[in-house]
Each structure stands twice: as structure tokens, then as C-alpha cells.
Amino acid sequence: MRPVLLANGLIFNEGSRFVGSLLISDGRIAEIHNGRLDPSAIDTDNYTVYDCQGKMILPGVIDEHVHFRDPGLTEKGDMLTESRAAVAGGVTSFFDMPNTSPQTTTEEAWEEKMARAAEVSAANYAFFMGVTNENTDLLLRMDPTRVPGAKLFLGSSTGQMLVDSNTALHRLFTSYKGVIAVHAESESVIRANTLRLKEKYGGDIPLALHSELRSRQACVEATRRAVELARQTGARLHVMHLTTADELEFFSPGDVSMKKITAETCPHYLIFTSESVERSGGLTKCNPAIKSAEDRHALLRAVADGRIDSVATDHAPHLSAQKRGNALTASSGMPSVQFSLPLMMQLAKDGHFSYDTVVERMCAAPARIFNVARRGFLRPNYWADITVVNPDDDYEITRDMVISRCGWTPYEGRRLNFRVEQTWINGMLAYDNGTFTEKQTSLPVRFN
């Protein structure tokens, strides 16, 4: 295969931007040229050339928080459909969560997921091991170069993987050397809220009260507990999907590679407010619950100043029928992976933060947080995971664009200026203007 030249695009990488070109050879980035190349001087006999003038060239997005529903929940989505949705959104690598059926809490279940991804995944892949009250010994035995970390639920969510043993938590935090990625909601607070609201509404708690059921207090108490445990033990903690301004007091700006305690949020917490849950008929119902407009603005500021280190999707498709019901019965979670990068670039264009910040939070920071080997940056000899974005393509998100098996998006009707035109994975063109290549280009993600 001839080397590929992505010519004369606006390259964003590691806090800098410049018009330049990338040379791809044998799956890797071979050279990065700073400056415009004269098209008439390019050797098209020996190179396959793509004209990227007017386009943005970014490192491929690493989405470190997805639920692709495979195995056991594949009526909602599976490894093929959801990884294709990811690639169409410029996501070149994903880390999948363990609350599938069976849960990824045994080595056998983890190996089965890896085998399934090797057969069908369109994007590079890795799988978290789920924490239970009994499986710390297994977590300590797993190969750290193949597993992104351990997923800990401090509040019950989809999959019922709540860890409520203080002994198990202390052992995990003192013994596990990898990243402990936590879903932080206090189960005791949620139970108390549920009992109080049931006394008033019976079993039909209105959708509008979802953020009261899974409240600010539930998030703050659990996040405080996780951060205190990490500080006491020196554990490597990553708090997922932050939703409140109050939780931000536990985190500080700074170089993410120097931090032992990091934080993530998701596009839906930066775009929607709690009122959207009722207005959307449950489509934006998720755990933790979306909070107030004040929280949304605080999270946007925290993405900009670095108190929030990474932005991932928590992509969690459900069938639209499963989203109907009340605050107790409507399923929590929404598909996001296909539109996350364009949405974040739109927020940047709207002035909330810079384009460079989007690249840092969605590409570089996940690579740094999880010690990803040779991905997340545009560097010579790194895997050529690259996203080419058209920044001037005014369009409206419609339902017929949705690739996820669930067939809907909470962002339907939203206008964007940014469209992913090409996604390169391991030096191969995996997605080109709405078309997927037939050849599978993905590999398992490795960790240093």
C-alpha cells in the first residue's frame, strides 16, 4: 500500500495549530510537515494524496466511557453498530463498561468481549473490568497493559454492580495500581430520596423529579468519599460523569499527567439542564441526573480551566420505548458517541473554550490518564488515528443520520457547523464522507 499524504489541513495537536500535512506509512504517522505544500510539487505517483485544505486535522478521539451493550443487551446496540457510530463521530478508540450481560467481572467474560471486538469492532477497543465486593484478587491478576482500569459503582445503576463493602473498597484502593474509574452517587441518599418521593407520589414519581431522586447530595457525598479514599491511600482515581458545581471543589487545574485524581464530564451535562428530561419525554434521563443551568455553566468553565480533565460520552443506547415512563421506570442513558466531537467543537465556536481544549480533553487527556500506548497525539511513529473535520458544513442533526441501533438521538434538531468527513484508524481510511470501508482496521488498545 502506498504511503498516504493528508495535505494542507489545519493541524491541531498538543496545544498548537498550524497549516501542514501528515504522511502515513505502515499504519503509523511517518512525518509531520509544518507549512503549506505546493500541490503541483506533490509526488502523486508515489503517494495517495488527500487534499485537506480548509479542513481540521485532529488526533482521533479516545472515548474512555461507553456502553456498547454487547453481550446480552444487543437489542439496544452491539459492538458493530455502536463502534461504527463512534467512527462516524471521529472516535478511533473506545473503552467499554462492564455492565453488560454477563457482567465483565470475570476473566472469561472479559476475554469473550475482546474476542467479539476482534471480529467486528470498527474502532480500536478496550474493556474495563467491573469491581464487585468479591473480585479484588482477580483485578490484581489482570494484565495492566491490556485493561484500562477497574470500574467501580458507588451507586446502583444499569447492571446492579453496586459495591457497598467497606472492606472491599479499602482493599481495592490500597492494592490496585491501575485507574479506578468511579460512578459516584451515594446509594443511601438515593434510597432516602426514593422513599420520600414515593410517600408523596406512590410509584409514579414524575420524570421532572429525576434530578431530585438522584440528587446533588448523592453525587457530592459519593465523590467526596471516593476522593478522600484516594487521598488516604494514594490510589489512582478517575471520577466519571461529573454533574454538579459542588463537586468541582474536589478537583484542581493542572497538568493531567501529574495528577492522581482526575475528573470527567460528558457533552449532555454541558448542553442540557434538568428541565430537558420531562421536555424530551425521558430521552435525556441518565444517571447521574442532569442538574441545573448553574451547574451546566460551572461545568463548562471547569472544562475550560482544567478542573475537568476529560470529556467522554457515557454512550448508553436504549430503545425509545424503554425511555418512556416515570422517574423510576424510564431507562437511564442516551446515545452520544456519533455526535460528541461536533457538539464539543460547536461549544468551542460558541466561546465556552478553545478548539485546542476540545482536542486536549477528548484526545490527549484520555491517553495521559490511562497511559495509552502510542495513541491520542499526532506524533511520528504513533498509530495514525486521525479525524478530518469540515468546520463549515451547516446542517441539522436528523434521526435518519443515526447509526446506533437504538435509532434516535437526544440531539435531533440541533444545528452544527462541524462534520466529521474522514476517520483514519491505524493508518487505514475507516470512514469517508458517510461510507465505511469494508476492511476492518481496528486493534486492541494497549497501555504502558
C-alpha positions as CSV (number, residue, x, y, z in Angstrom):
1,M,0.0,0.0,0.0
2,R,1.3,3.4,-1.0
3,P,2.0,6.0,1.7
4,V,-0.8,8.5,2.3
5,L,-0.4,12.2,2.5
6,L,-3.1,14.3,4.2
7,A,-2.1,17.6,2.7
8,N,-2.6,21.2,3.7
9,G,-5.1,20.9,6.6
10,L,-5.2,22.9,9.8
11,I,-3.5,20.6,12.2
12,F,-4.5,20.7,15.9
13,N,-2.1,18.9,18.3
14,E,-0.7,19.3,21.8
15,G,-1.8,22.9,22.2
16,S,-0.6,24.2,18.8
17,R,-2.2,24.6,15.4
18,F,-0.7,25.2,12.0
19,V,-1.4,24.5,8.4
20,G,0.5,21.4,7.5
21,S,0.5,17.8,6.2
22,L,0.7,14.3,7.7
23,L,2.5,11.4,6.0
24,I,1.1,8.0,6.9
25,S,3.1,4.8,6.2
26,D,2.7,1.3,7.6
27,G,-0.1,2.3,9.9
28,R,1.9,5.0,11.6
29,I,2.5,8.7,11.3
30,A,5.8,8.9,9.4
31,E,6.2,12.7,9.1
32,I,4.5,15.9,10.1
33,H,5.2,18.8,7.8
34,N,4.6,22.3,9.1
35,G,3.7,24.7,6.3
36,R,1.7,24.6,3.1
37,L,2.8,22.3,0.4
38,D,2.6,23.4,-3.2
39,P,0.0,20.9,-4.8
40,S,1.9,21.0,-8.1
41,A,5.1,19.7,-6.2
42,I,3.4,16.7,-4.5
43,D,4.5,13.4,-5.9
44,T,1.2,11.8,-6.7
45,D,2.8,8.8,-8.4
46,N,4.3,7.5,-5.1
47,Y,1.7,8.8,-2.6
48,T,-2.0,8.7,-2.2
49,V,-2.9,12.3,-1.6
50,Y,-6.0,13.7,0.1
51,D,-6.5,17.5,-0.1
52,C,-7.4,18.7,3.4
53,Q,-7.3,22.4,2.6
54,G,-9.9,24.2,4.7
55,K,-10.3,21.1,7.0
56,M,-9.2,20.5,10.5
57,I,-6.9,17.5,11.1
58,L,-7.2,16.2,14.7
59,P,-5.9,13.2,16.6
60,G,-8.6,10.5,16.8
61,V,-10.9,10.8,19.8
62,I,-10.4,8.3,22.6
63,D,-13.8,7.8,24.2
64,E,-13.0,6.3,27.6
65,H,-16.6,5.8,28.7
66,V,-19.1,3.9,26.5
67,H,-21.7,1.2,27.0
68,F,-21.9,-0.7,23.7
69,R,-24.4,-3.3,25.2
70,D,-22.6,-6.3,23.8
71,P,-23.1,-9.1,25.0
72,G,-26.6,-9.6,26.3
73,L,-28.3,-6.3,25.6
74,T,-27.9,-6.2,21.9
75,E,-31.5,-5.1,21.1
76,K,-30.2,-1.6,22.1
77,G,-26.9,-1.8,20.2
78,D,-23.9,-4.1,19.7
79,M,-20.2,-3.9,19.1
80,L,-20.6,-3.5,15.3
81,T,-23.3,-0.8,15.3
82,E,-22.0,1.3,18.1
83,S,-18.4,1.2,17.1
84,R,-19.5,2.3,13.6
85,A,-21.4,5.2,15.2
86,A,-18.2,6.0,17.1
87,V,-16.1,6.0,13.9
88,A,-18.6,8.2,12.1
89,G,-18.1,10.7,15.0
90,G,-14.3,10.7,14.8
91,V,-13.8,8.3,17.7
92,T,-10.9,6.0,16.9
93,S,-10.7,4.2,20.3
94,F,-13.2,3.3,22.9
95,F,-13.2,1.8,26.4
96,D,-16.3,-0.2,27.1
97,M,-18.0,-0.5,30.5
98,P,-18.6,-3.8,32.3
99,N,-22.4,-3.7,33.0
100,T,-23.4,-6.0,30.2
101,S,-25.0,-9.4,30.5
102,P,-23.0,-11.3,31.7
103,Q,-21.2,-8.5,33.6
104,T,-17.5,-8.1,32.8
105,T,-16.4,-9.2,36.3
106,T,-14.6,-12.4,35.4
107,E,-11.6,-13.0,33.1
108,E,-13.7,-15.3,30.9
109,A,-16.3,-12.5,30.3
110,W,-13.5,-10.0,29.5
111,E,-11.9,-12.4,27.1
112,E,-15.2,-13.0,25.3
113,K,-15.6,-9.3,24.8
114,M,-12.1,-9.0,23.4
115,A,-12.8,-11.8,21.0
116,R,-16.0,-10.3,19.9
117,A,-14.4,-6.9,19.3
118,A,-11.6,-8.5,17.3
119,E,-14.2,-9.9,14.9
120,V,-16.5,-6.9,14.4
121,S,-15.3,-3.6,16.0
122,A,-14.8,-0.7,13.6
123,A,-12.7,1.2,16.2
124,N,-9.8,0.3,18.5
125,Y,-11.1,-1.2,21.7
126,A,-10.5,-1.9,25.4
127,F,-12.7,-3.1,28.2
128,F,-12.9,-2.2,31.8
129,M,-13.1,-4.9,34.5
130,G,-16.1,-4.3,36.8
131,V,-15.5,-4.2,40.6
132,T,-17.6,-6.4,42.9
133,N,-17.4,-7.0,46.6
134,E,-15.5,-10.2,46.0
135,N,-13.3,-9.9,42.9
136,T,-10.3,-7.8,44.0
137,D,-7.9,-10.7,43.7
138,L,-8.9,-11.1,40.0
139,L,-8.4,-7.4,39.3
140,L,-4.9,-7.6,40.7
141,R,-4.1,-10.5,38.4
142,M,-5.3,-8.9,35.2
143,D,-2.6,-7.7,32.7
144,P,-2.4,-3.9,33.1
145,T,-1.2,-3.5,29.5
146,R,-4.5,-4.8,28.2
147,V,-7.1,-3.3,30.7
148,P,-7.8,0.4,31.0
149,G,-8.8,0.1,34.6
150,A,-11.4,-1.0,37.2
151,K,-14.9,0.4,37.0
152,L,-16.4,1.0,40.5
153,F,-20.1,1.8,41.1
154,L,-20.7,3.6,44.4
155,G,-24.4,3.9,43.4
156,S,-26.6,1.4,41.7
157,S,-27.1,1.9,38.0
158,T,-27.8,-0.2,35.0
159,G,-26.5,-3.7,35.7
160,Q,-26.7,-3.7,39.5
161,M,-23.0,-3.6,40.2
162,L,-23.1,-1.6,43.4
163,V,-20.1,-2.1,45.7
164,D,-21.1,-1.4,49.3
165,S,-18.5,-3.3,51.3
166,N,-16.1,-1.0,53.2
167,T,-13.6,-3.8,53.4
168,A,-13.7,-4.4,49.6
169,L,-13.4,-0.7,48.9
170,H,-10.4,-0.3,51.2
171,R,-8.6,-3.2,49.7
172,L,-9.2,-2.0,46.2
173,F,-7.9,1.5,46.9
174,T,-4.8,0.2,48.8
175,S,-3.9,-2.6,46.4
176,Y,-5.0,-1.8,42.9
177,K,-2.3,0.1,41.0
178,G,-4.3,0.9,37.8
179,V,-7.0,3.6,37.3
180,I,-10.1,3.2,39.5
181,A,-12.9,4.8,37.4
182,V,-15.9,5.5,39.7
183,H,-19.6,6.1,39.2
184,A,-20.1,8.4,42.2
185,E,-23.6,8.5,43.6
186,S,-24.5,7.7,47.2
187,E,-26.8,4.8,47.4
188,S,-28.1,5.7,50.9
189,V,-29.0,9.2,49.7
190,I,-30.8,7.8,46.6
191,R,-32.7,5.3,48.8
192,A,-33.8,8.1,51.2
193,N,-34.9,10.3,48.3
194,T,-36.8,7.4,46.7
195,L,-38.7,6.7,50.0
196,R,-39.6,10.3,50.5
197,L,-40.8,10.8,46.9
198,K,-42.8,7.5,47.0
199,E,-44.6,8.7,50.1
200,K,-45.8,11.7,48.1
201,Y,-46.3,10.2,44.6
202,G,-46.5,6.5,45.1
203,G,-44.8,4.5,42.4
204,D,-45.4,7.3,39.8
205,I,-42.7,9.8,40.5
206,P,-42.7,12.4,37.7
207,L,-39.9,12.4,35.2
208,A,-39.2,16.1,36.1
209,L,-38.1,14.9,39.6
210,H,-35.3,12.6,38.4
211,S,-32.7,15.1,39.5
212,E,-34.3,15.2,42.9
213,L,-34.4,11.4,43.1
214,R,-30.7,11.1,42.1
215,S,-29.8,14.4,43.8
216,R,-26.9,16.8,44.0
217,Q,-26.3,15.5,47.6
218,A,-26.0,11.9,46.3
219,C,-23.2,13.0,43.9
220,V,-21.4,15.2,46.3
221,E,-21.3,12.7,49.1
222,A,-20.1,9.8,46.9
223,T,-17.4,12.0,45.1
224,R,-16.2,13.3,48.5
225,R,-15.9,9.7,49.8
226,A,-14.0,8.5,46.7
227,V,-11.6,11.4,46.7
228,E,-10.9,11.1,50.4
229,L,-10.2,7.3,50.0
230,A,-7.8,8.1,47.1
231,R,-6.0,10.8,49.0
232,Q,-5.6,8.5,52.1
233,T,-4.4,5.5,50.1
234,G,-2.6,7.2,47.1
235,A,-4.9,5.3,44.7
236,R,-5.2,6.5,41.0
237,L,-8.8,7.7,40.9
238,H,-10.8,8.9,37.9
239,V,-14.3,10.3,38.8
240,M,-16.6,9.8,35.8
241,H,-19.5,12.0,34.6
242,L,-19.4,15.0,37.0
243,T,-22.7,16.8,37.1
244,T,-22.6,19.5,39.8
245,A,-20.7,22.7,40.6
246,D,-20.3,21.5,44.2
247,E,-18.1,18.5,43.1
248,L,-15.7,20.8,41.4
249,E,-14.2,21.8,44.7
250,F,-12.5,18.4,44.9
251,F,-10.5,19.0,41.8
252,S,-7.8,21.4,40.6
253,P,-6.5,22.7,37.3
254,G,-3.1,21.5,36.2
255,D,-1.1,19.1,34.1
256,V,-3.2,15.9,33.9
257,S,-0.1,13.7,33.7
258,M,0.9,15.0,37.2
259,K,-2.5,14.2,38.8
260,K,-3.5,11.1,40.7
261,I,-7.1,12.3,41.0
262,T,-8.9,13.3,37.7
263,A,-12.4,14.1,36.6
264,E,-14.6,13.6,33.5
265,T,-17.8,15.0,32.3
266,C,-20.0,14.4,29.2
267,P,-21.4,16.5,26.4
268,H,-25.0,16.1,27.7
269,Y,-24.1,17.8,31.0
270,L,-22.6,20.7,29.1
271,I,-25.7,21.1,26.8
272,F,-28.9,20.1,28.6
273,T,-30.4,21.0,32.0
274,S,-32.7,19.1,34.3
275,E,-35.8,20.5,32.6
276,S,-34.9,18.7,29.4
277,V,-35.8,15.3,31.0
278,E,-39.5,16.0,31.1
279,R,-39.5,18.1,27.9
280,S,-37.8,15.3,25.9
281,G,-40.2,12.6,27.2
282,G,-37.3,10.9,29.1
283,L,-34.8,10.9,26.3
284,T,-32.2,12.8,28.3
285,K,-32.8,10.9,31.5
286,C,-29.5,9.5,32.6
287,N,-27.5,8.5,35.8
288,P,-26.2,10.7,37.4
289,A,-29.1,13.0,36.6
290,I,-28.6,16.2,34.6
291,K,-28.6,19.1,37.0
292,S,-29.4,22.9,36.8
293,A,-28.4,25.6,34.4
294,E,-25.9,26.9,37.0
295,D,-24.3,23.5,37.2
296,R,-24.0,23.4,33.4
297,H,-22.3,26.8,33.3
298,A,-19.9,25.7,36.1
299,L,-19.0,22.5,34.2
300,L,-18.3,24.5,31.0
301,R,-15.9,26.7,33.0
302,A,-14.3,23.7,34.5
303,V,-13.7,22.1,31.1
304,A,-12.0,25.4,30.1
305,D,-9.8,25.8,33.1
306,G,-8.8,22.1,33.5
307,R,-10.6,21.2,36.7
308,I,-12.3,18.7,34.5
309,D,-9.6,16.7,32.7
310,S,-11.5,14.7,30.1
311,V,-14.8,14.7,28.2
312,A,-16.3,11.3,27.3
313,T,-19.8,10.3,26.2
314,D,-21.2,7.7,28.6
315,H,-22.8,6.5,25.3
316,A,-25.7,4.3,26.6
317,P,-28.3,3.4,24.0
318,H,-31.8,2.2,24.8
319,L,-34.8,1.6,22.6
320,S,-37.1,4.6,22.5
321,A,-39.9,2.6,24.1
322,Q,-37.6,1.9,27.0
323,K,-37.2,5.6,27.6
324,R,-40.9,6.1,28.3
325,G,-42.2,6.0,31.9
326,N,-41.6,7.9,35.1
327,A,-38.5,8.8,37.2
328,L,-38.4,5.2,38.4
329,T,-39.3,3.2,35.3
330,A,-37.9,5.1,32.3
331,S,-34.5,3.7,31.4
332,S,-31.5,6.0,32.1
333,G,-28.9,6.6,29.4
334,M,-28.7,8.0,25.9
335,P,-26.6,7.6,22.7
336,S,-24.0,10.2,22.2
337,V,-20.9,8.9,20.6
338,Q,-21.7,9.8,17.0
339,F,-22.1,13.5,17.6
340,S,-19.9,14.2,20.6
341,L,-16.9,15.7,18.8
342,P,-19.0,18.0,16.5
343,L,-21.1,19.1,19.6
344,M,-17.9,19.9,21.6
345,M,-16.4,21.8,18.6
346,Q,-19.7,23.8,18.4
347,L,-19.5,24.7,22.1
348,A,-15.9,25.9,21.4
349,K,-17.1,28.0,18.5
350,D,-19.8,29.5,20.8
351,G,-16.9,30.7,23.0
352,H,-17.0,28.3,26.0
353,F,-13.5,27.1,25.4
354,S,-11.0,26.8,22.6
355,Y,-10.7,24.2,19.9
356,D,-7.4,23.2,21.4
357,T,-9.2,22.5,24.7
358,V,-11.5,20.1,22.9
359,V,-8.6,18.2,21.4
360,E,-6.9,18.1,24.9
361,R,-10.0,16.8,26.7
362,M,-11.1,14.3,24.1
363,C,-7.9,13.0,22.6
364,A,-4.8,13.8,24.7
365,A,-6.1,13.7,28.2
366,P,-7.6,10.2,27.9
367,A,-4.3,9.0,26.6
368,R,-2.5,10.5,29.5
369,I,-5.0,9.5,32.2
370,F,-4.9,5.8,31.1
371,N,-1.3,5.6,29.9
372,V,-2.5,4.7,26.4
373,A,0.4,3.4,24.2
374,R,1.1,5.5,21.0
375,R,-2.4,7.0,20.6
376,G,-4.1,10.3,21.4
377,F,-1.5,12.5,19.7
378,L,-0.2,13.3,16.3
379,R,3.4,12.3,16.7
380,P,5.9,10.5,14.4
381,N,5.8,6.7,14.9
382,Y,2.4,6.9,16.7
383,W,-0.5,5.0,15.3
384,A,-2.2,7.0,12.6
385,D,-5.5,7.5,14.4
386,I,-6.8,10.7,12.7
387,T,-10.0,12.7,12.3
388,V,-10.6,15.1,9.5
389,V,-13.3,17.7,10.3
390,N,-15.1,20.1,8.0
391,P,-15.7,23.2,10.1
392,D,-18.0,25.0,7.7
393,D,-20.8,22.5,7.0
394,D,-24.0,23.9,8.3
395,Y,-26.5,21.1,9.0
396,E,-29.2,19.9,11.3
397,I,-29.0,16.6,13.1
398,T,-31.8,14.3,12.0
399,R,-33.0,10.9,13.0
400,D,-32.1,9.3,9.7
401,M,-28.4,10.1,10.4
402,V,-28.3,7.9,13.5
403,I,-26.1,4.8,13.2
404,S,-26.7,3.4,16.7
405,R,-29.1,0.5,16.7
406,C,-31.5,2.4,19.0
407,G,-32.3,4.7,16.1
408,W,-32.6,8.0,17.9
409,T,-30.5,10.8,19.4
410,P,-31.3,13.4,22.1
411,Y,-29.6,16.0,19.8
412,E,-32.1,15.7,17.0
413,G,-32.9,19.2,15.6
414,R,-29.7,20.8,16.8
415,R,-27.7,22.7,14.2
416,L,-24.0,22.2,13.8
417,N,-21.2,23.6,11.7
418,F,-18.7,20.7,12.2
419,R,-18.9,17.4,10.4
420,V,-16.5,14.5,10.5
421,E,-15.6,13.8,6.9
422,Q,-12.8,11.1,7.4
423,T,-11.7,8.9,10.2
424,W,-8.4,7.1,9.9
425,I,-7.7,4.1,12.2
426,N,-4.2,2.6,12.3
427,G,-3.3,4.3,9.1
428,M,-6.4,3.0,7.2
429,L,-9.3,5.0,6.0
430,A,-12.2,3.6,8.0
431,Y,-14.8,6.2,7.3
432,D,-15.1,8.6,4.3
433,N,-18.0,11.1,3.9
434,G,-20.7,8.7,5.1
435,T,-19.2,5.5,3.8
436,F,-17.5,2.8,5.9
437,T,-14.7,0.8,4.4
438,E,-15.2,-3.0,4.2
439,K,-11.8,-3.8,5.7
440,Q,-11.7,-3.9,9.5
441,T,-8.9,-1.7,10.6
442,S,-9.2,-1.8,14.4
443,L,-6.7,-3.2,17.0
444,P,-6.9,-3.7,20.8
445,V,-5.7,-0.6,22.7
446,R,-2.5,-1.2,24.7
447,F,-1.5,0.6,27.9
448,N,2.0,1.5,29.2
